[in-house]
Amino acid sequence: MNHERSRELYGRALSVLAGGVNSSVRATKPYPFFIERGDGAHVVDADGNKYLDYVMGYGPLLYGHDLPEPVAAAIQSHAADGPMYGAPTEIEVELAEFVARHVPSVEMLRFVNSGTEATVSAVRLARGHTGRDKIVVMQGGYHGAQESTLVEGDANNPRPSTAGIPEEFAKHTLPVPFNDPEAAEAVFEEHGDDIAAVLTEPILGNMGIVMPVDGFHDTLRELCDDHGSLLIFDEVITGFRVGGLQCAQGKFGITPDLTTFGKIVGGGFPVGAIGGRAELIEQFAPSGEVFQSGTFSGHPVTMAAGLANLEYAAENDVYDHVNSLGEQLRSGLRDILAEQAPEYTVVGTDSMFKVIFTRDGATARGGECGAGCQQDPDCPHYDHCPKTGADVADADTERWERLFWQAMKDQGVFLTANQYESQFVSYAHTEADIEETLAAYAEAL
């Protein structure tokens, strides 16, 4: 493949953009390829190279790059009427009604402009509601680029994970390992009266896709109930992808107090949302005392795109299609790994997938986990399956980025460039695409 045009564009970008990119995960080595356009399940770069796309904008693109006609028409209609107004529109009410009708925990919403903004606002709401300061988060979880959650270490020694965050901020955040109920119980025993909320992804989605062990979320729910804390599910990634229209909370049968959304709920446009019980959401200004506001919140084009996306999914076989392809892909990867790299692990559910370059494994996998690790205790691979963010971090992450990602790119398959980010199947993918992808994995591995 020729990448001369991308290399030229990257040289220009380095002169005017920090690191040549506008999001750090896009800074692939030796330089990123610049996308010119999308085409169904593919993207085409500035040099004319075509790639099967499993990044899908890091999750928002449920339909790939060719939108169904009703979705495209809704976007075009609202864009033609005017960019935005600084006043309410009917379409934001309709999208809120749709989400509240389908997501078990949601009675009322506040729309914002990004997943980060949603989690920032949810944490502020939890603190305002409870009058407490401390937030429990999962090690390896990701909730956007915000001060309250860019924290590493453990509950006894929390510290900022990046420059620019005061140490005093980090002391209010208590990291515990995902899938470790004993650690969660211990932190509540010590700090329970000061904990405003537990903030967790239902599935770790920015740390290689880690499924919950049976009962873990139930423990978090019980601890929050016992101590008067709020349980916040960050469904920015899983919302309207895992569990269909009921999201991951419906799939797992857990009802959080608050839920944050992003990505699919905006149909590929910038979006975020906080949903939950009306008595909680009404504590946002102007009906309550927790300030939250935004110039672009409830943007009519975003609202139209989100509603049309979700309505089309409700009326067609979208989830059956993408979930079936996801299972086909993960099952095929399992078979390839069994022969070529039995120490590696296939993870994912519904239309999410990833291969984790774990260093220890088992040649025999349980049938229940054949299409991606489900944390089944009866699976022979159970003890080696990643259960925390640290387990994924201990994988051969350098091999993924330095060798494997490059090898897949050379075969025309666009994956997330590091070991941690999720990958996604879209409605535009076909069974032939899956077979082509599996052949590329077999060759690259």
N, C-alpha and C positions, 0 to 999 in steps of 0.2 A: 504494500500500500504506500502511496505517496502522501506525505503530510506537509508539504512545503508551505501551502497557504496557511495551515494552522500554526506552523512554526513562526511565520511572518506575523500573524495576528497576535500571537503570544508575545513576541518582541515588542509590538506596539503597546499591548496591554500592560506590560511591565513598567512602561513609562508613565502611565496615568492611573493604574489601579493597584492597590496594595497586593503584592504578590502576584499580580496579573489576573486576579480573579475577584469575584464578589461573594464567594463562599469558600471557606478553606478546603472543603472536601473535593472541590473541583480542580485542585492543583495537582494533577497527576504528573508522574515523571515519564520521560524527561520534560514534556510539556503537554498540556491538554489538547485534544482535538476539538475544534470549534464547530458547533452544530449550525448547519444552514437551515434545515427544515426537518419536519417529521413526515413519515409516510406509513400510516397504519401501525404495524408493530415494529417499524424500523425508524432509524434516524439517518440522515445523510449529512456528512460533514462538509466543511468548506472546500475540501479537495475532491468531493464527489464520491467518497467512500461510503458504503451503505452498511449499517450494522443492525442486527436484531437487538432490540432495546428491551432490557430487563431492569433498567434504572427507573424508567417511567416517571421522570421528574422527582425521584425519591418518594414516589407513592401517590401523588394526586391523580394520575392519569389512569383511571379505571378502564377507559375505552381506548387507550392508546392515542395515536395522533390523528386519526380520522374519526371525528365525533359523529354519533348518530344524527340524522337530519333534524329531529326535534330539538336536540341539544344545541346544535349549531344555529338553528333558526332563533331560538330564545336568546342566545348571546348576541347575535347580529341585531335583533330587534331592539334590545335594550341599549346596545352601544349606539345605534342610530338615533335613539331618542335624546341622547345627551349623556356626557360622561358621568356626572354626579351632581348632587343638588345641595348637600348640607341640610337635608330635611328627610323625614321618613317617606318610604315608598311601600306600596302594597306587597311587592315581591318579597321584601324581607319578612313580612308577617307570614306569608305563605310558606317560606322555607322554615321558619321557626315552628309553624304548625305541623309541618311534615315531620321534622325531627322529633318534636314532642309526642307525636302520634305513634312513632315507631321505636324509640329508644326507651327501655323500661324505666330508667331513673329520671328522665327529663320531663319536667312540667313547664319550665320557662327557660329562656336563653338570653344571653347577651352576645351579639356578634362583634368580633374584633378583626384584626388584620393579619395575624400570623399565629402559629402554634405557640411561639414564644410569648406573644402578648396574652394569649389565652391562659397559659400557666402562670405568668406573672400576676394576672388578675385573679385567678383562682386562689393563689396563695394569699394575696392581699385580702380577699373575701373571707378566707378561713380564719385569718388572724383577726380581722375586724369582727367576725361573728363570735369567736370564742374569747377574745381578749387575751390570747396567748401568742407567744412568739415562735416557738420551735416547730420545725417541720421535719418529719421522718421521710427520707428518700432511700431508694435502693442503690447500692453500689453498682455501677454500670448502667443505671437508668439514665435517660436523657430527656430533659424537659425544656430544651431551647437554651439560648444564650442569655440566661438571666442570673442575677447575683445569688438568689436563694438556692440555686441547685447546681451551680458550677463549683461543687465542693467535693473533695476526695477525702480519703482516710476512713475512719470509723466513728462511731458515736462518742468514743472517748477522746478522739483527736481529730475533729473535723478541721479542714484547712482549705483555702481556695485552690481550685484546680487550674487557675489561670492568673496571670498578672492583671492588676486593675481592680481586684476585689479586696476590700479591707478584711483583715483577720476577724474583726468584730462582727462582720456579717456572717462569716462561716460558722461561728459558734452557735448560731441558732438553727443550724441544719445538722441533722443526725443521720448519717449514712449507715445502713445495715445491709447485709447480703440478701439478695433476692433468693427466695425459696428457703429461707432459714427462719422458721417460726420461733425457735428458741431465742434468736437474737432480737427479733421484734418484741417478744414478751419481756426480755431483759431491759430493753430501752424504755418500754412503757413502765416497767416497775420502778425505774430510776427517775424518769422524767415525765410520767403520765400527766401530772397536773399542769405541766407547761407545754404540752404538745397540742398545737392547733389542728394539725392534719397529718395524715400519711398520704404522700403523693407517689403513685406508682403507675407504671405501664402495666396493663394486664399481661402482656408478653413483652419481654425486653426486645425492642425492635431496632435499636441502634447499637446493639452489642451481640450481633450474630444471630438473633432470634432465639431466645431462651423461653421455653414454655414453663408455666407454673406447675409445681408438683401438687398433687391432690391435697386440698385442704389449706394451702398457703393463704389464698385470698380470704377464705373463711376466717382464718385466724386474725388477719388484719381487720376484717369487718367486726369481729367480736371485740378486739382490743379497742377500736375506736368507739364502739357503743359503750363499753364499760367505763371509758375515761372521758366521755364527752368530746371526743375529737372527731374531725370529719375525715372520711375516706374519699380521696380524689383519684379517679381513674384518668390517666392521660391517654386518650384514644386518638391522638393526633394521627398516628400511623394506622392503628387498627380500626378506627371508626369508619364504618360502612365498607370495610374490606374483610375483616374477620367477623364471622357471625352474621353476615348480610346486613339487613336494615336494622337489626337489633344490636349490632356491633359486638365487640368481644364480651361485654358484660352480659349480654343475652346468651352467648355461647357458653360461658362459664357459670351462669346462674348467680351472679353476684350483683347486688345493687349498691353502687357508690352513692355518696351524698352529692358530689359534684363530678362532672365529666368535662374534660377539655377536648375540643375537636379542632381539626385543621384539614389540610390536604383535600380529600375527596369531597368534603362538605362544601367546598368552594368550586368544585368542578375544574380545577387547574388554574384558578385565579387566586391571588393572595387572600387568605381568609384565616380566621380562628373563631372559636366560640366557646363559651362556658355555659353548660347546662346543668340543671339540677332541680331540686324541690323549689317551688315558688317562694316559700318563706325564706330561703337562702338567697336566691337570685335577686329578689326584691330589695335586698340590702345594698345593692349597687345604687349609686346616685342616678336619677334624682329621687327615687322612692326611698332610698336608704342613705346611710352615712358613709359607705365605702365608695370613694371617688373612683370613677372609671369613665373615660371618654375617648373619642378618636375621630378625627376628621373623615377618614375613609371607611369607618365601620359601617357595615350594612351596605356596602357599595352595590348599586343596583345591578351592574353587569355580573359581579361575583355572585350575588344572590340568585340571579336568573340562571347562571351556569350551574350552581349547586342544586337548585330545585329541579331543573331539567335532567341533570345527571341522575338524581335519586329517583325521580318519577319513572325514567326510562328503565332503571334497574328493577323497580317494583313491578313493572308491567311486562318485562321480558325475562329471558333465561340467563341474564348476565352472570349472576353468581353461580349458577349451575355450570356454566361454560368455563369461567375462569378458575373455579375450584377444581373442576375435573382436569383441566390442563395442569394446574398446580400439582395435583396428585400424580398425574402421569409423569411429570417432570421429576418430582422427588423420588418416585418409584424407580425410574430409569437411572437416576443418580445413585440410588442405593445399590443397584445391580453393578454399576460401573465400579463403585468403591469396593464392593465385596471382592472384585477381581484384581483391582489395581492399587487400591489404597485403603485397606480395611481399618486402618487407624483413624481415618477421617470420619466425620459425622454429618449426615444430612439432617437439616433442621427446617422447620417451617410448618405452616398450616394454611388451609384455604388457598389463597393465591400468593402467599409469601413463601420464599425459599432461600436457602443458602447452604453451601458446603463449608463446614468448619474444619480447618486443618488441625484437628486435635492430634496430640502426639501419642496417645494411647487409645486403643480401641479393642473391639472384639470382632472376630470374623463372623460370628453368628449373631444375627439380629432377630429380635422378636417380630412376629408377624404383625402385631398391633402397631408397631412403630415403623413399619416398612416404608411408609411414605413420608417420613420425617419424624424426628424424636418427639414422643408424646409424654415423656417422663413416666413410662410404664414400669413399675417395680419388677414385673415378671420378665422384662426384656433382658437377655444376657448382656446387653450393652449398657444397662442402666447405670452402673457405677462409673462408667466412663463418659456418660453423656453430660454436656455442659449444663450446670444448674445455676450458676452465678455469672456475673460479669467477669469475675476474676478467672473463671474456667475458660472463657473465650479468650481473654487477654493472654492466657498461657499457651494458646495455640500458636502455630507457626505463622504469625501474621506477616512477617517479612517475606516469606516465600509467596504468600498470596499476592502482595502488592508488587513485588519486584519481578516475579517470574510468571505466576499463573495469570494475573489480570492482563499482562502484556500478551501472553500467548493466546488468550481468548479474543482480545482485541484484534490481533493479527488474523484470526479466523472469522472476523466480522460479527462478533458477539460483544455487546456493550453491557458490562456488569458494573456494579458499584466498585469503586477502585480500592477499597480496603476490606479487610476481613469482617468489619463490624456492621456496616450498613445492610439493611434488608434489600432484597431483590423481589420484583413483582411481575406476575403474569397479568396481561391485560385482555380485554374482550377482543382486541384485534389479533391476538396470537391464534395460530392454528395448530393442529396436530402435526402438520408437516414442519412448522417452526420448532416444535418441541423435539422432533426427531433430529433436525439439523443441529439444535443446541446440544443434545446428548452426544452426538458424534463429535462436536467440538470439545466438550468436556473430556471425552475419552482420549482424544488426541492430545489435549493440553496436559492432562494428568500424566 
